[in-house]
Each structure stands twice: as C-alpha cells, then as structure tokens.
Amino acid sequence: MDMRQALPEKQAKSVCDFFDDSANAERARAIEAQLKDFGMHWRSEKKTVEGLPLAGQ
C-alpha cells in the first residue's frame, strides 16, 4: 500500500524521510526482528480469549 493512501501527503513524506536515514531503517529492522523472535509480529495470528470478565460489555 502506498502510504499516501493512508496518510496525508506531508505525514507520508515525513515517514519516508525518516526511513531514508539508514540508521533509522536499520533500527526499525532490528526492532521488527526482536518482535518477530518474541512472537509479536504484525503478521501473527490474533488470538482471542473468551470468557473474560468484561467480554461483550
């Protein structure tokens, strides 16, 4: 997805500028790898828990 579809143009440019800095891009890749190793990745299947005290309220 093109970021300009989800964000106004100015904010999309700011995000692109941020990741154009190789240090920022590498830091983001390292954090993503840590999350994936820990099982907390955006592509992870969402687990649902039923019977919680406030379920459905």
PQR file of N, CA, C, O and H, with PARSE charges and radii, in Angstrom:
ATOM      1  N   MET A   1       0.839  -1.171   0.000 -0.4000 1.5000
ATOM      2  CA  MET A   1       0.000   0.000   0.000 -0.0000 2.0000
ATOM      3  C   MET A   1       0.890   1.242   0.000  0.5500 1.7000
ATOM      4  O   MET A   1       1.894   1.307   0.710 -0.5500 1.4000
ATOM      5  N   ASP A   2       0.512   2.190  -0.785 -0.4000 1.5000
ATOM      6  CA  ASP A   2       1.204   3.467  -0.825 -0.0000 2.0000
ATOM      7  C   ASP A   2       0.807   4.252   0.425  0.5500 1.7000
ATOM      8  O   ASP A   2      -0.381   4.394   0.714 -0.5500 1.4000
ATOM      9  H   ASP A   2      -0.304   2.137  -1.361  0.4000 1.0000
ATOM     10  N   MET A   3       1.785   4.758   1.161 -0.4000 1.5000
ATOM     11  CA  MET A   3       1.487   5.488   2.405 -0.0000 2.0000
ATOM     12  C   MET A   3       0.586   6.683   2.165  0.5500 1.7000
ATOM     13  O   MET A   3      -0.153   7.099   3.057 -0.5500 1.4000
ATOM     14  H   MET A   3       2.750   4.642   0.926  0.4000 1.0000
ATOM     15  N   ARG A   4       0.644   7.237   0.964 -0.4000 1.5000
ATOM     16  CA  ARG A   4      -0.186   8.410   0.678 -0.0000 2.0000
ATOM     17  C   ARG A   4      -1.666   8.065   0.668  0.5500 1.7000
ATOM     18  O   ARG A   4      -2.510   8.958   0.740 -0.5500 1.4000
ATOM     19  H   ARG A   4       1.245   6.899   0.239  0.4000 1.0000
ATOM     20  N   GLN A   5      -1.994   6.773   0.578 -0.4000 1.5000
ATOM     21  CA  GLN A   5      -3.393   6.352   0.651 -0.0000 2.0000
ATOM     22  C   GLN A   5      -3.865   6.328   2.096  0.5500 1.7000
ATOM     23  O   GLN A   5      -5.063   6.451   2.353 -0.5500 1.4000
ATOM     24  H   GLN A   5      -1.309   6.047   0.520  0.4000 1.0000
ATOM     25  N   ALA A   6      -2.952   6.172   3.041 -0.4000 1.5000
ATOM     26  CA  ALA A   6      -3.317   6.061   4.455 -0.0000 2.0000
ATOM     27  C   ALA A   6      -3.014   7.334   5.243  0.5500 1.7000
ATOM     28  O   ALA A   6      -3.622   7.579   6.285 -0.5500 1.4000
ATOM     29  H   ALA A   6      -1.979   6.072   2.833  0.4000 1.0000
ATOM     30  N   LEU A   7      -2.083   8.138   4.751 -0.4000 1.5000
ATOM     31  CA  LEU A   7      -1.658   9.344   5.472 -0.0000 2.0000
ATOM     32  C   LEU A   7      -1.744  10.558   4.555  0.5500 1.7000
ATOM     33  O   LEU A   7      -1.622  10.433   3.337 -0.5500 1.4000
ATOM     34  H   LEU A   7      -1.589   7.939   3.905  0.4000 1.0000
ATOM     35  N   PRO A   8      -1.954  11.724   5.141 -0.5600 1.5000
ATOM     36  CA  PRO A   8      -1.841  12.947   4.336  0.2800 2.0000
ATOM     37  C   PRO A   8      -0.424  13.051   3.761  0.5500 1.7000
ATOM     38  O   PRO A   8       0.523  12.495   4.318 -0.5500 1.4000
ATOM     39  N   GLU A   9      -0.296  13.752   2.666 -0.4000 1.5000
ATOM     40  CA  GLU A   9       0.980  13.817   1.941 -0.0000 2.0000
ATOM     41  C   GLU A   9       2.148  14.278   2.818  0.5500 1.7000
ATOM     42  O   GLU A   9       3.236  13.708   2.738 -0.5500 1.4000
ATOM     43  H   GLU A   9      -1.065  14.203   2.214  0.4000 1.0000
ATOM     44  N   LYS A  10       1.940  15.292   3.645 -0.4000 1.5000
ATOM     45  CA  LYS A  10       3.026  15.820   4.482 -0.0000 2.0000
ATOM     46  C   LYS A  10       3.521  14.758   5.467  0.5500 1.7000
ATOM     47  O   LYS A  10       4.729  14.597   5.642 -0.5500 1.4000
ATOM     48  H   LYS A  10       1.056  15.755   3.709  0.4000 1.0000
ATOM     49  N   GLN A  11       2.609  14.037   6.107 -0.4000 1.5000
ATOM     50  CA  GLN A  11       2.998  12.996   7.062 -0.0000 2.0000
ATOM     51  C   GLN A  11       3.658  11.824   6.347  0.5500 1.7000
ATOM     52  O   GLN A  11       4.625  11.258   6.856 -0.5500 1.4000
ATOM     53  H   GLN A  11       1.627  14.167   5.965  0.4000 1.0000
ATOM     54  N   ALA A  12       3.150  11.451   5.173 -0.4000 1.5000
ATOM     55  CA  ALA A  12       3.756  10.361   4.406 -0.0000 2.0000
ATOM     56  C   ALA A  12       5.195  10.718   4.033  0.5500 1.7000
ATOM     57  O   ALA A  12       6.083   9.868   4.101 -0.5500 1.4000
ATOM     58  H   ALA A  12       2.365  11.911   4.759  0.4000 1.0000
ATOM     59  N   LYS A  13       5.426  11.972   3.638 -0.4000 1.5000
ATOM     60  CA  LYS A  13       6.784  12.402   3.294 -0.0000 2.0000
ATOM     61  C   LYS A  13       7.692  12.349   4.520  0.5500 1.7000
ATOM     62  O   LYS A  13       8.856  11.960   4.415 -0.5500 1.4000
ATOM     63  H   LYS A  13       4.704  12.662   3.583  0.4000 1.0000
ATOM     64  N   SER A  14       7.167  12.737   5.677 -0.4000 1.5000
ATOM     65  CA  SER A  14       7.969  12.695   6.909 -0.0000 2.0000
ATOM     66  C   SER A  14       8.379  11.267   7.250  0.5500 1.7000
ATOM     67  O   SER A  14       9.515  11.026   7.660 -0.5500 1.4000
ATOM     68  H   SER A  14       6.222  13.053   5.762  0.4000 1.0000
ATOM     69  N   VAL A  15       7.459  10.323   7.081 -0.4000 1.5000
ATOM     70  CA  VAL A  15       7.777   8.916   7.349 -0.0000 2.0000
ATOM     71  C   VAL A  15       8.844   8.437   6.366  0.5500 1.7000
ATOM     72  O   VAL A  15       9.806   7.778   6.762 -0.5500 1.4000
ATOM     73  H   VAL A  15       6.537  10.519   6.748  0.4000 1.0000
ATOM     74  N   CYS A  16       8.675   8.765   5.093 -0.4000 1.5000
ATOM     75  CA  CYS A  16       9.677   8.367   4.091 -0.0000 2.0000
ATOM     76  C   CYS A  16      11.039   8.981   4.402  0.5500 1.7000
ATOM     77  O   CYS A  16      12.063   8.303   4.316 -0.5500 1.4000
ATOM     78  H   CYS A  16       7.893   9.300   4.771  0.4000 1.0000
ATOM     79  N   ASP A  17      11.049  10.258   4.763 -0.4000 1.5000
ATOM     80  CA  ASP A  17      12.315  10.923   5.111 -0.0000 2.0000
ATOM     81  C   ASP A  17      12.979  10.247   6.310  0.5500 1.7000
ATOM     82  O   ASP A  17      14.198  10.076   6.331 -0.5500 1.4000
ATOM     83  H   ASP A  17      10.217  10.808   4.834  0.4000 1.0000
ATOM     84  N   PHE A  18      12.183   9.865   7.303 -0.4000 1.5000
ATOM     85  CA  PHE A  18      12.709   9.198   8.492 -0.0000 2.0000
ATOM     86  C   PHE A  18      13.412   7.898   8.099  0.5500 1.7000
ATOM     87  O   PHE A  18      14.526   7.631   8.549 -0.5500 1.4000
ATOM     88  H   PHE A  18      11.193  10.004   7.286  0.4000 1.0000
ATOM     89  N   PHE A  19      12.751   7.084   7.250 -0.4000 1.5000
ATOM     90  CA  PHE A  19      13.327   5.794   6.888 -0.0000 2.0000
ATOM     91  C   PHE A  19      14.397   5.894   5.808  0.5500 1.7000
ATOM     92  O   PHE A  19      15.102   4.919   5.550 -0.5500 1.4000
ATOM     93  H   PHE A  19      11.846   7.301   6.885  0.4000 1.0000
ATOM     94  N   ASP A  20      14.530   7.056   5.173 -0.4000 1.5000
ATOM     95  CA  ASP A  20      15.642   7.261   4.238 -0.0000 2.0000
ATOM     96  C   ASP A  20      16.976   7.317   4.976  0.5500 1.7000
ATOM     97  O   ASP A  20      18.022   7.056   4.381 -0.5500 1.4000
ATOM     98  H   ASP A  20      13.957   7.848   5.383  0.4000 1.0000
ATOM     99  N   ASP A  21      16.951   7.652   6.253 -0.4000 1.5000
ATOM    100  CA  ASP A  21      18.156   7.643   7.091 -0.0000 2.0000
ATOM    101  C   ASP A  21      18.472   6.177   7.403  0.5500 1.7000
ATOM    102  O   ASP A  21      17.675   5.494   8.045 -0.5500 1.4000
ATOM    103  H   ASP A  21      16.101   7.864   6.736  0.4000 1.0000
ATOM    104  N   SER A  22      19.616   5.700   6.956 -0.4000 1.5000
ATOM    105  CA  SER A  22      19.949   4.277   7.097 -0.0000 2.0000
ATOM    106  C   SER A  22      19.973   3.819   8.553  0.5500 1.7000
ATOM    107  O   SER A  22      19.648   2.667   8.838 -0.5500 1.4000
ATOM    108  H   SER A  22      20.264   6.255   6.434  0.4000 1.0000
ATOM    109  N   ALA A  23      20.349   4.695   9.472 -0.4000 1.5000
ATOM    110  CA  ALA A  23      20.366   4.319  10.895 -0.0000 2.0000
ATOM    111  C   ALA A  23      18.944   4.067  11.398  0.5500 1.7000
ATOM    112  O   ALA A  23      18.712   3.126  12.158 -0.5500 1.4000
ATOM    113  H   ALA A  23      20.613   5.631   9.241  0.4000 1.0000
ATOM    114  N   ASN A  24      17.996   4.900  10.979 -0.4000 1.5000
ATOM    115  CA  ASN A  24      16.603   4.703  11.385 -0.0000 2.0000
ATOM    116  C   ASN A  24      16.027   3.429  10.777  0.5500 1.7000
ATOM    117  O   ASN A  24      15.310   2.685  11.445 -0.5500 1.4000
ATOM    118  H   ASN A  24      18.184   5.664  10.362  0.4000 1.0000
ATOM    119  N   ALA A  25      16.342   3.183   9.512 -0.4000 1.5000
ATOM    120  CA  ALA A  25      15.843   1.984   8.845 -0.0000 2.0000
ATOM    121  C   ALA A  25      16.411   0.728   9.512  0.5500 1.7000
ATOM    122  O   ALA A  25      15.687  -0.243   9.729 -0.5500 1.4000
ATOM    123  H   ALA A  25      16.925   3.788   8.969  0.4000 1.0000
ATOM    124  N   GLU A  26      17.701   0.752   9.835 -0.4000 1.5000
ATOM    125  CA  GLU A  26      18.326  -0.409  10.487 -0.0000 2.0000
ATOM    126  C   GLU A  26      17.742  -0.626  11.880  0.5500 1.7000
ATOM    127  O   GLU A  26      17.511  -1.768  12.279 -0.5500 1.4000
ATOM    128  H   GLU A  26      18.289   1.541   9.659  0.4000 1.0000
ATOM    129  N   ARG A  27      17.503   0.442  12.617 -0.4000 1.5000
ATOM    130  CA  ARG A  27      16.908   0.335  13.948 -0.0000 2.0000
ATOM    131  C   ARG A  27      15.509  -0.291  13.853  0.5500 1.7000
ATOM    132  O   ARG A  27      15.146  -1.133  14.674 -0.5500 1.4000
ATOM    133  H   ARG A  27      17.691   1.370  12.293  0.4000 1.0000
ATOM    134  N   ALA A  28      14.738   0.119  12.861 -0.4000 1.5000
ATOM    135  CA  ALA A  28      13.395  -0.436  12.668 -0.0000 2.0000
ATOM    136  C   ALA A  28      13.469  -1.922  12.318  0.5500 1.7000
ATOM    137  O   ALA A  28      12.664  -2.714  12.809 -0.5500 1.4000
ATOM    138  H   ALA A  28      15.033   0.804  12.194  0.4000 1.0000
ATOM    139  N   ARG A  29      14.433  -2.308  11.469 -0.4000 1.5000
ATOM    140  CA  ARG A  29      14.592  -3.735  11.126 -0.0000 2.0000
ATOM    141  C   ARG A  29      14.988  -4.550  12.351  0.5500 1.7000
ATOM    142  O   ARG A  29      14.508  -5.670  12.530 -0.5500 1.4000
ATOM    143  H   ARG A  29      15.087  -1.664  11.070  0.4000 1.0000
ATOM    144  N   ALA A  30      15.859  -3.999  13.197 -0.4000 1.5000
ATOM    145  CA  ALA A  30      16.283  -4.710  14.409 -0.0000 2.0000
ATOM    146  C   ALA A  30      15.113  -4.887  15.373  0.5500 1.7000
ATOM    147  O   ALA A  30      14.947  -5.955  15.963 -0.5500 1.4000
ATOM    148  H   ALA A  30      16.249  -3.089  13.051  0.4000 1.0000
ATOM    149  N   ILE A  31      14.308  -3.847  15.530 -0.4000 1.5000
ATOM    150  CA  ILE A  31      13.141  -3.942  16.416 -0.0000 2.0000
ATOM    151  C   ILE A  31      12.145  -4.952  15.863  0.5500 1.7000
ATOM    152  O   ILE A  31      11.588  -5.754  16.613 -0.5500 1.4000
ATOM    153  H   ILE A  31      14.444  -2.980  15.051  0.4000 1.0000
ATOM    154  N   GLU A  32      11.921  -4.916  14.547 -0.4000 1.5000
ATOM    155  CA  GLU A  32      10.999  -5.872  13.936 -0.0000 2.0000
ATOM    156  C   GLU A  32      11.483  -7.307  14.139  0.5500 1.7000
ATOM    157  O   GLU A  32      10.679  -8.200  14.406 -0.5500 1.4000
ATOM    158  H   GLU A  32      12.374  -4.265  13.937  0.4000 1.0000
ATOM    159  N   ALA A  33      12.793  -7.534  14.014 -0.4000 1.5000
ATOM    160  CA  ALA A  33      13.345  -8.875  14.226 -0.0000 2.0000
ATOM    161  C   ALA A  33      13.147  -9.322  15.670  0.5500 1.7000
ATOM    162  O   ALA A  33      12.812 -10.479  15.923 -0.5500 1.4000
ATOM    163  H   ALA A  33      13.446  -6.809  13.797  0.4000 1.0000
ATOM    164  N   GLN A  34      13.353  -8.409  16.618 -0.4000 1.5000
ATOM    165  CA  GLN A  34      13.140  -8.754  18.027 -0.0000 2.0000
ATOM    166  C   GLN A  34      11.680  -9.119  18.280  0.5500 1.7000
ATOM    167  O   GLN A  34      11.394 -10.105  18.960 -0.5500 1.4000
ATOM    168  H   GLN A  34      13.625  -7.469  16.413  0.4000 1.0000
ATOM    169  N   LEU A  35      10.767  -8.337  17.740 -0.4000 1.5000
ATOM    170  CA  LEU A  35       9.344  -8.622  17.926 -0.0000 2.0000
ATOM    171  C   LEU A  35       8.971  -9.968  17.309  0.5500 1.7000
ATOM    172  O   LEU A  35       8.228 -10.748  17.905 -0.5500 1.4000
ATOM    173  H   LEU A  35      11.000  -7.536  17.187  0.4000 1.0000
ATOM    174  N   LYS A  36       9.492 -10.232  16.115 -0.4000 1.5000
ATOM    175  CA  LYS A  36       9.197 -11.499  15.440 -0.0000 2.0000
ATOM    176  C   LYS A  36       9.743 -12.669  16.253  0.5500 1.7000
ATOM    177  O   LYS A  36       9.055 -13.675  16.424 -0.5500 1.4000
ATOM    178  H   LYS A  36      10.096  -9.598  15.631  0.4000 1.0000
ATOM    179  N   ASP A  37      10.965 -12.549  16.752 -0.4000 1.5000
ATOM    180  CA  ASP A  37      11.562 -13.610  17.567 -0.0000 2.0000
ATOM    181  C   ASP A  37      10.760 -13.853  18.842  0.5500 1.7000
ATOM    182  O   ASP A  37      10.706 -14.973  19.351 -0.5500 1.4000
ATOM    183  H   ASP A  37      11.524 -11.732  16.613  0.4000 1.0000
ATOM    184  N   PHE A  38      10.145 -12.803  19.346 -0.4000 1.5000
ATOM    185  CA  PHE A  38       9.359 -12.895  20.570 -0.0000 2.0000
ATOM    186  C   PHE A  38       7.922 -13.337  20.294  0.5500 1.7000
ATOM    187  O   PHE A  38       7.141 -13.556  21.220 -0.5500 1.4000
ATOM    188  H   PHE A  38      10.188 -11.894  18.933  0.4000 1.0000
ATOM    189  N   GLY A  39       7.580 -13.466  18.998 -0.4000 1.5000
ATOM    190  CA  GLY A  39       6.235 -13.893  18.622 -0.0000 2.0000
ATOM    191  C   GLY A  39       5.229 -12.761  18.551  0.5500 1.7000
ATOM    192  O   GLY A  39       4.021 -12.999  18.560 -0.5500 1.4000
ATOM    193  H   GLY A  39       8.214 -13.288  18.246  0.4000 1.0000
ATOM    194  N   MET A  40       5.713 -11.539  18.480 -0.4000 1.5000
ATOM    195  CA  MET A  40       4.817 -10.379  18.444 -0.0000 2.0000
ATOM    196  C   MET A  40       4.986  -9.640  17.119  0.5500 1.7000
ATOM    197  O   MET A  40       5.415  -8.486  17.098 -0.5500 1.4000
ATOM    198  H   MET A  40       6.694 -11.346  18.472  0.4000 1.0000
ATOM    199  N   HIS A  41       4.656 -10.294  16.036 -0.4000 1.5000
ATOM    200  CA  HIS A  41       4.818  -9.688  14.725 -0.0000 2.0000
ATOM    201  C   HIS A  41       3.462  -9.344  14.140  0.5500 1.7000
ATOM    202  O   HIS A  41       2.470 -10.008  14.441 -0.5500 1.4000
ATOM    203  H   HIS A  41       4.308 -11.231  16.053  0.4000 1.0000
ATOM    204  N   TRP A  42       3.407  -8.309  13.304 -0.4000 1.5000
ATOM    205  CA  TRP A  42       2.140  -7.839  12.735 -0.0000 2.0000
ATOM    206  C   TRP A  42       1.421  -8.952  11.992  0.5500 1.7000
ATOM    207  O   TRP A  42       0.194  -8.935  11.894 -0.5500 1.4000
ATOM    208  H   TRP A  42       4.213  -7.769  13.060  0.4000 1.0000
ATOM    209  N   ARG A  43       2.149  -9.903  11.476 -0.4000 1.5000
ATOM    210  CA  ARG A  43       1.524 -10.985  10.716 -0.0000 2.0000
ATOM    211  C   ARG A  43       1.101 -12.144  11.609  0.5500 1.7000
ATOM    212  O   ARG A  43       0.557 -13.139  11.127 -0.5500 1.4000
ATOM    213  H   ARG A  43       3.146  -9.918  11.555  0.4000 1.0000
ATOM    214  N   SER A  44       1.345 -12.018  12.886 -0.4000 1.5000
ATOM    215  CA  SER A  44       0.958 -13.076  13.816 -0.0000 2.0000
ATOM    216  C   SER A  44      -0.553 -13.206  13.851  0.5500 1.7000
ATOM    217  O   SER A  44      -1.283 -12.223  13.717 -0.5500 1.4000
ATOM    218  H   SER A  44       1.786 -11.211  13.277  0.4000 1.0000
ATOM    219  N   GLU A  45      -1.004 -14.427  14.032 -0.4000 1.5000
ATOM    220  CA  GLU A  45      -2.432 -14.670  14.127 -0.0000 2.0000
ATOM    221  C   GLU A  45      -2.957 -14.082  15.431  0.5500 1.7000
ATOM    222  O   GLU A  45      -2.362 -14.264  16.494 -0.5500 1.4000
ATOM    223  H   GLU A  45      -0.411 -15.225  14.140  0.4000 1.0000
ATOM    224  N   LYS A  46      -4.065 -13.384  15.336 -0.4000 1.5000
ATOM    225  CA  LYS A  46      -4.658 -12.782  16.527 -0.0000 2.0000
ATOM    226  C   LYS A  46      -5.350 -13.872  17.333  0.5500 1.7000
ATOM    227  O   LYS A  46      -6.172 -14.623  16.809 -0.5500 1.4000
ATOM    228  H   LYS A  46      -4.548 -13.236  14.473  0.4000 1.0000
ATOM    229  N   LYS A  47      -5.008 -13.945  18.599 -0.4000 1.5000
ATOM    230  CA  LYS A  47      -5.618 -14.935  19.473 -0.0000 2.0000
ATOM    231  C   LYS A  47      -6.763 -14.279  20.227  0.5500 1.7000
ATOM    232  O   LYS A  47      -6.639 -13.154  20.711 -0.5500 1.4000
ATOM    233  H   LYS A  47      -4.340 -13.334  19.025  0.4000 1.0000
ATOM    234  N   THR A  48      -7.866 -14.984  20.319 -0.4000 1.5000
ATOM    235  CA  THR A  48      -8.999 -14.453  21.068 -0.0000 2.0000
ATOM    236  C   THR A  48      -9.213 -15.302  22.303  0.5500 1.7000
ATOM    237  O   THR A  48      -9.043 -16.521  22.286 -0.5500 1.4000
ATOM    238  H   THR A  48      -7.966 -15.898  19.926  0.4000 1.0000
ATOM    239  N   VAL A  49      -9.583 -14.637  23.355 -0.4000 1.5000
ATOM    240  CA  VAL A  49      -9.842 -15.318  24.616 -0.0000 2.0000
ATOM    241  C   VAL A  49     -11.295 -15.064  24.971  0.5500 1.7000
ATOM    242  O   VAL A  49     -11.739 -13.918  25.039 -0.5500 1.4000
ATOM    243  H   VAL A  49      -9.721 -13.647  23.369  0.4000 1.0000
ATOM    244  N   GLU A  50     -12.026 -16.132  25.193 -0.4000 1.5000
ATOM    245  CA  GLU A  50     -13.431 -15.979  25.546 -0.0000 2.0000
ATOM    246  C   GLU A  50     -13.604 -16.137  27.044  0.5500 1.7000
ATOM    247  O   GLU A  50     -12.786 -16.763  27.718 -0.5500 1.4000
ATOM    248  H   GLU A  50     -11.665 -17.063  25.138  0.4000 1.0000
ATOM    249  N   GLY A  51     -14.669 -15.566  27.547 -0.4000 1.5000
ATOM    250  CA  GLY A  51     -14.984 -15.719  28.954 -0.0000 2.0000
ATOM    251  C   GLY A  51     -14.281 -14.734  29.862  0.5500 1.7000
ATOM    252  O   GLY A  51     -14.196 -14.955  31.070 -0.5500 1.4000
ATOM    253  H   GLY A  51     -15.333 -15.057  26.999  0.4000 1.0000
ATOM    254  N   LEU A  52     -13.776 -13.647  29.296 -0.4000 1.5000
ATOM    255  CA  LEU A  52     -13.160 -12.627  30.135 -0.0000 2.0000
ATOM    256  C   LEU A  52     -14.248 -11.890  30.912  0.5500 1.7000
ATOM    257  O   LEU A  52     -15.387 -11.815  30.452 -0.5500 1.4000
ATOM    258  H   LEU A  52     -13.845 -13.468  28.315  0.4000 1.0000
ATOM    259  N   PRO A  53     -13.917 -11.350  32.071 -0.5600 1.5000
ATOM    260  CA  PRO A  53     -14.927 -10.714  32.927  0.2800 2.0000
ATOM    261  C   PRO A  53     -15.774  -9.646  32.231  0.5500 1.7000
ATOM    262  O   PRO A  53     -16.963  -9.525  32.527 -0.5500 1.4000
ATOM    263  N   LEU A  54     -15.199  -8.880  31.326 -0.4000 1.5000
ATOM    264  CA  LEU A  54     -15.947  -7.808  30.672 -0.0000 2.0000
ATOM    265  C   LEU A  54     -16.277  -8.121  29.212  0.5500 1.7000
ATOM    266  O   LEU A  54     -16.605  -7.215  28.446 -0.5500 1.4000
ATOM    267  H   LEU A  54     -14.233  -8.978  31.085  0.4000 1.0000
ATOM    268  N   ALA A  55     -16.195  -9.381  28.826 -0.4000 1.5000
ATOM    269  CA  ALA A  55     -16.468  -9.766  27.444 -0.0000 2.0000
ATOM    270  C   ALA A  55     -17.883  -9.356  27.050  0.5500 1.7000
ATOM    271  O   ALA A  55     -18.845  -9.626  27.768 -0.5500 1.4000
ATOM    272  H   ALA A  55     -15.929 -10.117  29.449  0.4000 1.0000
ATOM    273  N   GLY A  56     -17.992  -8.707  25.910 -0.4000 1.5000
ATOM    274  CA  GLY A  56     -19.288  -8.320  25.380 -0.0000 2.0000
ATOM    275  C   GLY A  56     -19.886  -7.078  25.999  0.5500 1.7000
ATOM    276  O   GLY A  56     -21.021  -6.732  25.672 -0.5500 1.4000
ATOM    277  H   GLY A  56     -17.210  -8.487  25.326  0.4000 1.0000
ATOM    278  N   GLN A  57     -19.188  -6.400  26.863 -0.4000 1.5000
ATOM    279  CA  GLN A  57     -19.752  -5.199  27.505 -0.0000 2.0000
ATOM    280  C   GLN A  57     -19.198  -3.941  26.884  0.5500 1.7000
ATOM    281  O   GLN A  57     -19.559  -2.838  27.296 -0.5500 1.4000
ATOM    282  H   GLN A  57     -18.266  -6.681  27.128  0.4000 1.0000
TER
END
